[in-house]
Structure formats: C-alpha cells, structure tokens
Amino acid sequence: MPIKGVTGVIRLPRLGKIRLGLRKESSEGFPYPVPTDYFVCPDEVRKIFGEKPTELAIMLPTEDPNQWAGQYLRCYSSYRGLICRGDGEMALARVNVKTGRIATHEDAETELREITCSPKTCAHYETGRCKRVMNLQFLIPDCPGLGVYQLDTSSFHSIVGINSSLELVKAVCGRLSMIPLSLRLIEKDVEVDGKKKTVRILSLTASYTLAEIQKFAQMPPGQVLVLPPPDSEAPDDLFPEEVINKGSVRLEDGVTERDLIRLWDLAKSKVWQLDIREHQLKQWFDKHCHINVEMDDFNWPLPPAKFTAEGLNRFLKAVDRDAAC
C-alpha cells in the first residue's frame, strides 16, 4: 500500500553548480568574485559543451517554477552565510536573541525569527548587502547522471529576462517541463545610474523552430519530481563591479585593505565604547562626509562601500578630541 507523502515522491539530487565567475584572493588574503564571460562548469559539463561555454542545452524538471526558480531578497554574511530571506513583506532572519537585530559574527545567542521585510527602510538593502536572488535549477540532458544543476544570479536584468521567457514558453507550449531550451550568457546594453553600460546577463530561449517546440510539447512530460532545496551560498554576481574588483571594500590610493579594516575596527570600537547615538553618527557623517549612516552599518565585519579611509580617520580624530575635553 502507498504511504501518503512518501510513496510516489521522487527527489532529484543536485549534481553540481554552474557559476558566473571565479573566486580569487587579493594580496591581503581576502576572497572576492571575478565575473567571467562564460559559464564556469563542472568537469562533466565541460566535456559536453567545452571549457568556456556560453550556451547550455537544458530542460526544466517540473511545472512549478517555485521549485526550480526560487526568487527572494537574500542577505549574506561572510561569517554566517545566508542570514535573512524575505519576499518584500515578511522575512525569516537569524537575529540576536536579546536585541532582535539581524545577527553579526559577534552575536553568541541567535535564533531564526520571522520579521518584517521592507526594502525601502532596510539598511542592509540600502548598502547592497541584501539583494534579489534567483536560484535556477535545471536538467542538462546531455550530461550523465539523473539530477539537477544549480545556477544563482542577483542580476535584475537576468531575473526579469528569465521570467519573461518562462511566460512565453508556457504560452506557446502549454507547459514548462521537459521542453528543450537554451540557457545563454549574452551581452546587453543597460543604463546604470544614468550611464549606458554593457553587462552580461542570462537569456533563456529555444534552439528549435516554433513548430518543433510545439511537437515536443505534445510529448508526455513524465512524473512530477521533487527538487532539492537551493543552497545558501551567495551568487557569483551578487556584488556590483566597483565592489568585486576590490574585494569587499572600496580602496583609495595608497590605502590597503588591511589599513581600511583596521580603521573600521577602531571606529566600531569607539562607537560602542563611548555609546555614540545613531542621531550623532548621522549628523557627523552627513556634515563631514556627505553620506547617510545608520547604527546597523557598524554591525558589519567589513566596512560598507560608502565609508572611506579618509572619512574614518576624520571621524576617529573628532571622537578623540571630544573625549579629551
């Protein structure tokens, strides 16, 4: 006799990850992502599509996009990994048990808690720590093994493009699963901060004619499959170009990453030791550095990109002068 919820459930394993960049280390030993103009693939995929493929032949495993194209606002920590996942209204976050704030590496007692998710008022979203992320999982029929590959992206243009393609495939074929599709990495001209820029985005399309695609759609898709939950690793294109080219922090001429992090640790220590209030931080940094600063900014192990060595130096000198009075 069948067991409800067990019998008939087929769970596909994850065979590997396909990436949009490589991980490198700076001279100071800090890891940072470097984008590539090709898919970074496991060995078995490279054997089929070449060492640096820009196009993969894929199929989608089920009819439910929520299973294989999950899309959430995600916040990552270099220490804890994924620390918050939200939909713009509610989020599940790892928080400090006492304060209720999203946890940092210094918090010993933490728990998962449901909190309000509001990008407009979230300091993590404002500083770029939290971004929209799509976890795309798909079959590669030409590769050996039964399972799915995962590719993560935080690109707005990639996510919108894939969602639009899915709507078109569903309209043409009447379904999404087991239709031969091509996943491509293409160049596109976009506007960033009022300037035109060429970026690489994901494109989902078909390598067959409309008539051929409709013939595929008439074939039975097979059994419904259950996919593994996406992992909590940050996507390779999570950070903007001006950040990833220098690791996690912005550097000035003659300033090393170690210098900036040392200043950042000193500034955080002063803030907590002297019990400096948020309105004082806001007022000082707005007046002297012309940036908007929140108390939550000082929870991060690395300084957000808006902080500079010059600004942190001026802040430390100002605090020392006031403390001496």
N, C-alpha and C positions, 0 to 999 in steps of 0.2 A: 504494500500500500504506500502511496506517496506521503511524504511528510510536508505539511504546509510550510512554506518559507524556506525549505531546504531542497527538496526534490524538484528538479527542473531548472534550478538556478545554475547557470554556467558563468563562472568568474574568470575573466581573461587576465593572465599575468601581464605585467609590464616588462617588455623585452629590453627597453633601453630608452635613453633620452637623446633627442636631437636638439642641438643648441644653435644659437645665433651669434656666438662669439667664443673667444678663448679666455681662460683665466691666466693672468700673468702677475708677477710680483715686481713692485717698484724697488729702487735701490735701497729703500729703507725697510724692505721686507713686507710691505702692505700689499695684499692681493687686490686686483681690480680687473674688471672685464674689458676686453678689447673686441669691438664688433668685427665681424667678418662679412665678406660679400658672397658667402656660400654657407650651406648647412654643414655644421660640424657633427658628423655622424659616427655611430659605432662601426666596427670593422665589417660586420656582415652587410651593412647598408652601403658602405663604400665599395664593396666588391661588386655590387649591382649597379650603382649609379656613379661611380668614380670617386676620386679623392676629394674633390671640391664641388659637389653637386649644387646646382641652383634650382633644380626641379626634382620632385619625388612623386612617383605614382602611388596614390593612397586610396583607401576606402574608409568610409565611416561605419562603425560597427553596429549602431542601433539607431532607432528613430528618435531618441530623446537627446537633444543637444545638451541638456543639463548634465548628462552622464559623461560626455566627452568634450565639451566646450564650456566648462565652468568659468564664470566671469564674476569677479569680486574686486572690491577695493582691499588691497593687502598691504600691511605694514610689516617690514622685516627689521630684525636686529642682527648685527654681526655676531652677537653673543648668544641670543636665544632662537634665532631663525624667525619663523613666522610668529608674530606676537599679536596681530589683530586682523580679522577678516570681516568685512562688512558689505552691505548692499546699498549704502546711502541713507538708510533709515535705522537699522539695527546692526550691531556687530558683536562678534564673540572675540573677546580680548583677554590676554594674560595681564592681570593687573596686580598692583601692590595691595595686599590684603587690608592694610590699615588706611591707605590714602585713596584707594580706588583708581589711581592713575595707572596708565599703561606702564608695565614693568620695565625696568632697566637692568643692566648687569649687576647693579649694586643691591637690588632688592632680593632679600633672602626668602621671605614668605610671599608667595604669589599663588594666584588661582585663576582659572578660567571663569569669566563672568560676562553676561550679556550687558552691553552698554549701548548708548545712543550713538549712531553713526551719522555725522553731519560734516561733509567735506568743506562746507563754507566756513565752519568755525573750528575745524580741526587743525591744530598746529603741525601735526605730523604730515597732513596732506599739503598744507601751505609750504612746508620746507622741502617737499618732494620725497619724504621718507615713505609715505603711503601713496600707492598708485593703483590704477586699474590694472588687473592682470587676467589674461585668458590662459587656462590650461587646456591645450588642444591635444586630444588623444585619438590615434587613428591606426588602422591596419596598413601594413605595406605588403601586399600580396606576393610580390616577387622575392621577398626575403624568407629564409627558413624559419620555422617556428610558429606557434599559434599564440598570439598576444598582440599588445598594442605598444606603440611608441608615443612618448610624450614630448611636446614642444611648448614652451612657455613664452608669452610675449606681453609686454606692457605698452606696446605702441598703439596709440589711439587709431591711427590710420589702418593698421593691420587688423585690429579687432572689428572696426566698422566694415572693412572690406570683406572679411570672412563672414560676418553676419549677413551682409547683403548677398553674398554668393550663395549662402545656405538657403536664403529665401527664394532665390532664382532656381536653384536645383530642385527644391520642393515643389515649386510652381510647375516646372517643366516635367518632372518625373513622377510627382505624386508621392515621393518618399525620398529619404536621405541615405538609408543604409545600403551598403554593398553596391554603390554606383561608382565606377572608375572615375577618379578625379586626379587633378594635378595640383600639388602644392608647390608654389614657386616663390622665390625670393627675387623681387624686382625693384628697380629704382623708380622713384616717384618724386616730382617736384611739389613741395608743400610750402606753406607760409608759416614761419616760426617768429613770433614777436615782430610781425610786420615785415619780415625779410624772407625772400624766397630761398629755399634750401632743398637740396637733393638728398633724400633719405632712402633707405632700403626697407621695404615692407613685405608682408606676406600676401600672397594672392592665391585664391582657390578658384580653379577653373577646370575645364574639361578638355582633353586632348582629342575627343571624338566629335563627329558631327552631331547635330541635334537629332537626326533620325537614328543614329547608332545609340545615342544615350537613351532614347525612348525605348529601344529594344531591350537594353539592359534593364530598364525599369520594369519591364514586363516579366522578368525572371523572379521567382520567389526569393526573398531576402534571407531566408533561413531562420533559425531560432534567435530569440532575443538574448543578448549577452549582458552580463553584469561586469562593469569595468572596475579596476582598482581605483581607490581614491587618489587624486593627484597628490604628489609630494609637496612639501612645504619649502622647497628651495626657491630662492629668488630668481626670476628670469634674467637672462643674459643681457637684455636690452632695457633693464629697469631704470638705469641711471642716464640722465642726459649727457650728451657728448662732452660738454665742458667739465663735467664731473668725472666721467670714467677715464678721460685722458690723463687725469692727475690722481687717480685713485679715488678716495672718498672725500678728499678735501681740496679746496682751492688754494694754490700757492702763488706767492709773489716772487719777484726777482730776488735771489739771494736767500730765500726762506726755504728750509727743508720741511718735510712732513714731520720730522721729529721736533723741530722748533715750534711749529704750529700746534702740535698736540701738547707739548709742554706748556705753552701759553694757555691753551684751552683747559688743561687740568688745574693750573693756578687760578684761572678765572672762576671755574666751578667751585673750587675750594673757598675762595673769597665770598662768593655768593651765599654759600651755605653757612660758613663760619660766622659771617657778620650779619646773617639773617636779612639780607637785602631783599626788599619787597619788589613785586612784579612791576608796580607802577614806577618805582625808581629806575629799574632796568629799562623800561620802555622809554621813559623821559630822557635818560642819558644817551642811549644808543640812537634814539631818533634825532636828538640835537647834534651829537658829535659824529655819528656815522651814517645818519640818514637811512637806517634800516629798522624794520619792525621786529621787536624781540619779545618773546614770551618766556615765562619761567620754565615751561616744559622744554625749551631749547637746551637748557642746561642739564637735562637728564641723559643726553646722548654721549656715548663714549668718544665720538669724533665730532668736531665742530661742523654744524651745517654750513653750506657753501657761502651764506651771506656774511659770515664772520671772516675777518682778515687778521693777519698778524699785527698790522699797524693798529687796527681798531682795538684788538685785545690788549696790546701794550698800553695804549692810552687809557683804557678802562682800568687796568691794574694800577697805573700810576695815580689816577684820580682817586681810586679807593684807598691807596696807601696814604695819600695826602689827607683825605678826610679822616682816616683812622688815627693819624698822628695829631690831629687838632684836639 
